[in-house]
């Protein structure tokens, strides 16, 4: 495993700066470019090199549904993007990158295919189709009969966490999650983790909706929502929390430590994604590992198949794995 010292050397900053950035220390004054360099260095050091099979004649586009600034708050999507970029580099595929705030520039580029990372409304899908018919969606499947997609089974991922908590004797289990909406503001997207959390615990007779909180998938909301839970429930605070992603979990951990609540002795926390910083926060974060690197690689390989002539749509599920570290028993 790469160390904080390795990340610091690659990013060209001090070990102390890396440690504080990876823990989302709000007292640290550092620019977004430095943060981005550190996060990308952490990802690069986690990336395993793959054999090269050159595809120099192919030109594809990558569209990230986040802006660059939003991506720094949810490293899940950054990790997928870097998986795509690394796969293209190792295959020799020409790639042009766009974020949500420069999407219009994509329409001016001649490409053979497109990888769309994130959630896109019906209207946006039509816009993308006007650019190219060869599209792979990652982390979303707008129409599995028409489009290729690479997704995670968040139902199984959520059940893994809840089964573990119950097995360890937890009966009061909380949830801090997020909700997303399409960027064109046409609707809010139902989150599978929240739906499964409710249905699974209700079936077990363990659901208490007063223990459920929802905001955005960010460190700041993880922090503020955990503070709210602590102040609302006091001594009756749940003994375990499932966080909808690792960014939320990092913020929640910070709130618990600020309030003097021991983790994992008093409260267990498990997140989702296993982003590169999860092993460096304190205490190190238990999480459901989502193989984001593989999601990005698979999207590239799937798009190349489509460009080469495959007609039938594929919906590919990437497996997950529960990783236990120091934030839970």
C-alpha positions as CSV (number, residue, x, y, z in Angstrom):
1,X,0.0,0.0,0.0
2,X,1.3,3.5,-0.8
3,X,2.1,5.7,2.2
4,X,1.3,9.3,2.9
5,X,5.0,10.0,2.2
6,X,4.7,8.4,-1.3
7,X,1.7,10.6,-2.0
8,X,3.5,13.7,-0.8
9,X,6.5,13.0,-3.0
10,X,4.4,12.5,-6.1
11,X,2.2,15.6,-5.4
12,X,5.2,17.7,-4.5
13,X,3.8,18.8,-1.1
14,X,4.6,18.2,2.6
15,X,3.5,15.0,4.4
16,X,1.5,17.2,6.9
17,X,-0.4,18.9,4.0
18,X,-1.3,15.5,2.5
19,X,-2.5,14.2,5.9
20,X,-4.7,17.2,6.5
21,X,-6.1,17.3,2.9
22,X,-7.0,13.5,3.1
23,X,-8.8,14.1,6.4
24,X,-10.6,17.1,5.0
25,X,-9.2,19.4,7.6
26,X,-11.3,22.6,7.4
27,X,-8.6,24.7,9.1
28,X,-6.2,24.1,6.3
29,X,-5.9,26.9,3.7
30,X,-5.0,25.2,0.4
31,X,-6.2,25.7,-3.1
32,X,-8.3,23.3,-5.2
33,X,-5.4,22.7,-7.6
34,X,-3.3,21.4,-4.7
35,X,-6.1,19.2,-3.4
36,X,-6.7,17.8,-6.9
37,X,-3.0,17.0,-7.2
38,X,-3.0,15.2,-3.9
39,X,-6.2,13.2,-4.6
40,X,-5.0,12.2,-8.1
41,X,-1.6,11.2,-6.7
42,X,-3.4,8.9,-4.2
43,X,-5.4,7.4,-7.0
44,X,-2.4,6.9,-9.3
45,X,-0.5,5.1,-6.6
46,X,-3.4,2.7,-6.2
47,X,-3.6,2.0,-9.9
48,X,-2.2,-1.2,-11.3
49,X,-0.7,-1.0,-14.7
50,X,-2.3,-3.2,-17.4
51,X,-0.8,-4.6,-20.6
52,X,-0.8,-2.3,-23.6
53,X,-2.9,-3.0,-26.8
54,X,-2.6,0.1,-28.9
55,X,-5.7,1.8,-30.4
56,X,-4.3,5.0,-31.8
57,X,-6.9,5.4,-34.5
58,X,-9.8,5.7,-32.0
59,X,-10.9,9.0,-30.5
60,X,-13.5,9.0,-27.7
61,X,-14.8,11.6,-25.3
62,X,-15.3,11.4,-21.6
63,X,-18.1,13.4,-20.0
64,X,-18.2,13.8,-16.2
65,X,-21.5,15.0,-14.9
66,X,-19.8,16.9,-12.1
67,X,-17.8,20.1,-12.4
68,X,-14.1,19.9,-11.4
69,X,-14.9,21.6,-8.1
70,X,-17.8,19.2,-7.3
71,X,-15.6,16.2,-8.1
72,X,-13.2,17.2,-5.2
73,X,-16.2,16.7,-2.8
74,X,-17.0,13.2,-4.1
75,X,-13.9,11.3,-5.1
76,X,-15.9,8.3,-6.3
77,X,-16.5,10.0,-9.6
78,X,-12.9,11.2,-9.8
79,X,-11.7,7.6,-9.3
80,X,-13.9,6.3,-12.1
81,X,-12.7,9.1,-14.4
82,X,-9.1,8.3,-13.7
83,X,-9.8,4.6,-14.4
84,X,-11.1,5.6,-17.8
85,X,-8.1,7.9,-18.5
86,X,-5.6,5.3,-17.4
87,X,-7.1,2.6,-19.5
88,X,-7.1,4.9,-22.6
89,X,-3.5,5.8,-21.9
90,X,-2.4,2.1,-21.7
91,X,-4.4,1.2,-24.9
92,X,-3.3,4.3,-26.8
93,X,-6.8,5.5,-27.2
94,X,-7.2,9.2,-27.9
95,X,-9.5,10.8,-25.3
96,X,-10.9,14.3,-24.8
97,X,-12.3,15.2,-21.4
98,X,-15.3,17.4,-20.5
99,X,-17.0,18.3,-17.3
100,X,-20.6,19.4,-16.8
101,X,-19.7,23.1,-17.0
102,X,-18.0,22.8,-20.5
103,X,-20.4,20.2,-22.0
104,X,-21.3,22.5,-24.9
105,X,-17.8,22.2,-26.2
106,X,-18.2,18.5,-26.6
107,X,-20.7,19.1,-29.5
108,X,-17.9,20.7,-31.5
109,X,-15.6,17.7,-31.4
110,X,-15.5,14.8,-33.8
111,X,-15.5,11.6,-31.8
112,X,-16.3,7.9,-32.4
113,X,-17.8,7.2,-29.0
114,X,-18.6,8.6,-25.6
115,X,-18.3,7.5,-21.9
116,X,-20.8,9.4,-19.8
117,X,-20.0,9.2,-16.0
118,X,-22.9,10.0,-13.7
119,X,-26.6,10.6,-14.0
120,X,-28.2,12.0,-17.1
121,X,-31.8,12.9,-17.7
122,X,-33.9,11.8,-20.7
123,X,-33.4,15.2,-22.3
124,X,-29.6,15.0,-21.8
125,X,-29.5,11.5,-23.2
126,X,-31.1,12.8,-26.4
127,X,-28.5,15.5,-26.6
128,X,-25.7,13.0,-26.3
129,X,-27.3,10.8,-29.0
130,X,-27.1,13.8,-31.3
131,X,-23.3,13.7,-30.9
132,X,-22.7,9.9,-31.2
133,X,-24.7,6.7,-31.1
134,X,-21.8,4.9,-29.4
135,X,-22.4,5.7,-25.7
136,X,-21.5,3.8,-22.5
137,X,-23.1,5.1,-19.2
138,X,-21.2,4.6,-16.0
139,X,-22.9,4.5,-12.6
140,X,-26.3,4.9,-14.4
141,X,-28.4,2.9,-16.8
142,X,-31.0,5.1,-18.5
143,X,-32.3,2.3,-20.8
144,X,-30.7,-1.1,-20.6
145,X,-32.3,-2.2,-23.9
146,X,-30.6,0.5,-25.9
147,X,-27.5,1.6,-24.1
148,X,-24.4,-0.1,-22.7
149,X,-23.9,0.6,-19.0
150,X,-21.4,-0.2,-16.2
151,X,-23.1,-0.1,-12.7
152,X,-22.9,-1.2,-9.1
153,X,-25.6,-3.3,-7.3
154,X,-26.1,-0.9,-4.4
155,X,-28.9,-3.1,-3.1
156,X,-26.4,-5.9,-2.4
157,X,-23.8,-3.4,-1.1
158,X,-26.3,-2.0,1.4
159,X,-27.4,-5.4,2.5
160,X,-23.8,-6.4,3.2
161,X,-23.4,-3.6,5.6
162,X,-26.7,-4.2,7.4
163,X,-26.1,-7.9,7.7
164,X,-22.7,-7.2,9.3
165,X,-24.1,-4.7,11.8
166,X,-26.9,-7.1,12.8
167,X,-24.5,-10.0,13.1
168,X,-22.4,-7.8,15.5
169,X,-25.4,-7.2,17.7
170,X,-26.4,-3.7,16.6
171,X,-30.1,-3.0,17.0
172,X,-30.1,0.8,16.7
173,X,-28.7,1.6,13.2
174,X,-28.6,5.0,11.7
175,X,-28.3,6.2,8.1
176,X,-26.6,9.3,6.7
177,X,-27.0,9.5,2.9
178,X,-27.4,11.8,0.0
179,X,-29.8,12.5,-2.8
180,X,-28.8,13.6,-6.3
181,X,-30.7,15.4,-9.0
182,X,-30.2,15.6,-12.7
183,X,-28.1,18.7,-13.6
184,X,-30.9,20.1,-15.8
185,X,-33.1,20.1,-12.6
186,X,-35.8,17.9,-14.2
187,X,-36.1,15.6,-11.2
188,X,-34.5,14.1,-8.1
189,X,-33.1,10.6,-8.5
190,X,-34.2,7.9,-6.0
191,X,-31.2,6.5,-4.1
192,X,-31.0,2.7,-3.9
193,X,-29.0,2.7,-0.7
194,X,-31.7,4.7,1.2
195,X,-34.6,2.6,-0.2
196,X,-32.9,-0.7,0.6
197,X,-31.8,0.5,4.1
198,X,-35.5,1.3,4.9
199,X,-37.0,-1.9,3.4
200,X,-34.3,-4.3,4.9
201,X,-34.5,-3.0,8.4
202,X,-38.3,-2.7,8.3
203,X,-38.4,-6.4,7.4
204,X,-36.2,-7.2,10.4
205,X,-38.2,-5.0,12.7
206,X,-35.3,-2.7,13.3
207,X,-36.2,0.4,11.4
208,X,-36.3,3.8,13.2
209,X,-36.8,6.6,10.6
210,X,-35.8,9.1,13.2
211,X,-32.2,7.7,12.8
212,X,-32.2,8.5,9.1
213,X,-30.7,11.7,7.7
214,X,-30.2,12.8,4.1
215,X,-28.3,15.7,2.4
216,X,-25.7,15.7,-0.3
217,X,-22.9,13.2,-0.9
218,X,-20.3,15.5,0.6
219,X,-17.9,15.7,3.6
220,X,-19.7,18.9,4.8
221,X,-23.1,17.3,4.9
222,X,-21.7,14.2,6.6
223,X,-20.3,16.4,9.3
224,X,-23.4,18.6,9.7
225,X,-25.9,15.7,9.6
226,X,-23.9,13.7,12.2
227,X,-23.8,16.8,14.4
228,X,-27.6,17.0,14.1
229,X,-28.0,13.3,15.0
230,X,-25.8,13.7,18.1
231,X,-27.7,16.7,19.3
232,X,-31.2,15.2,18.6
233,X,-30.5,11.8,20.2
234,X,-27.9,12.4,22.8
235,X,-27.3,9.2,24.8
236,X,-29.7,7.4,22.5
237,X,-27.5,7.9,19.5
238,X,-27.5,4.7,17.4
239,X,-24.5,2.4,18.0
240,X,-23.9,2.0,14.2
241,X,-24.3,4.3,11.1
242,X,-24.3,3.3,7.5
243,X,-23.0,6.3,5.4
244,X,-24.1,6.5,1.8
245,X,-20.5,7.1,0.6
246,X,-17.0,7.6,2.0
247,X,-17.1,11.4,1.8
248,X,-20.2,11.4,4.1
249,X,-18.5,9.0,6.4
250,X,-15.3,11.1,6.7
251,X,-17.4,14.1,7.7
252,X,-19.4,12.0,10.2
253,X,-16.2,10.7,11.7
254,X,-14.9,14.2,12.2
255,X,-18.2,15.3,13.9
256,X,-18.1,12.3,16.3
257,X,-14.5,13.0,17.3
258,X,-15.3,16.7,17.8
259,X,-18.1,15.7,20.2
260,X,-15.8,13.3,22.1
261,X,-17.7,10.2,21.0
262,X,-15.4,7.3,20.5
263,X,-15.2,5.3,17.3
264,X,-15.7,2.4,17.1
265,X,-16.2,1.8,20.9
266,X,-19.4,3.9,21.1
267,X,-20.4,4.3,17.4
268,X,-19.5,2.1,14.4
269,X,-19.4,3.7,10.9
270,X,-19.2,2.0,7.5
271,X,-19.2,3.9,4.3
272,X,-19.3,3.0,0.6
273,X,-16.8,3.2,-2.3
274,X,-13.3,2.7,-0.6
275,X,-12.0,5.8,-2.2
276,X,-8.2,6.1,-2.0
277,X,-8.3,8.4,1.1
278,X,-10.4,5.9,3.2
279,X,-7.3,4.1,4.6
280,X,-5.6,7.3,5.6
281,X,-8.4,9.0,7.7
282,X,-8.5,8.6,11.4
283,X,-9.7,6.1,12.4
284,X,-9.3,4.3,9.1
285,X,-12.7,3.8,7.5
286,X,-14.6,0.5,7.1
287,X,-16.3,0.6,3.8
288,X,-17.8,-1.4,0.9
289,X,-15.2,-1.4,-1.8
290,X,-16.5,-0.4,-5.2
291,X,-14.0,-1.2,-7.9
292,X,-14.1,2.2,-9.5
293,X,-10.9,1.7,-11.4
294,X,-12.4,-1.5,-13.0
295,X,-15.6,0.4,-13.7
296,X,-13.6,2.9,-15.8
297,X,-11.6,0.3,-17.5
298,X,-14.7,-1.8,-18.3
299,X,-16.4,1.3,-19.8
300,X,-13.5,1.8,-22.2
301,X,-13.4,-1.8,-23.3
302,X,-17.2,-1.9,-23.7
303,X,-17.1,1.3,-25.8
304,X,-14.4,-0.1,-28.1
305,X,-16.6,-3.2,-28.7
306,X,-19.5,-1.0,-29.6
307,X,-17.3,1.1,-32.0
308,X,-16.1,-2.2,-33.6
309,X,-19.7,-3.1,-34.4
310,X,-21.5,-4.8,-31.5
311,X,-25.2,-4.0,-31.7
312,X,-26.7,-5.6,-28.6
313,X,-26.7,-3.5,-25.4
314,X,-24.8,-4.7,-22.4
315,X,-25.5,-3.9,-18.7
316,X,-22.5,-4.9,-16.7
317,X,-22.6,-5.2,-12.9
318,X,-19.3,-4.8,-11.0
319,X,-19.0,-6.7,-7.7
320,X,-18.3,-5.1,-4.3
321,X,-16.5,-6.2,-1.1
322,X,-16.9,-5.3,2.5
323,X,-13.6,-4.0,3.9
324,X,-13.3,-3.8,7.7
325,X,-10.9,-1.2,9.2
326,X,-10.8,0.7,12.4
327,X,-14.1,2.6,12.3
328,X,-16.2,-0.6,13.0
329,X,-15.9,-3.9,14.8
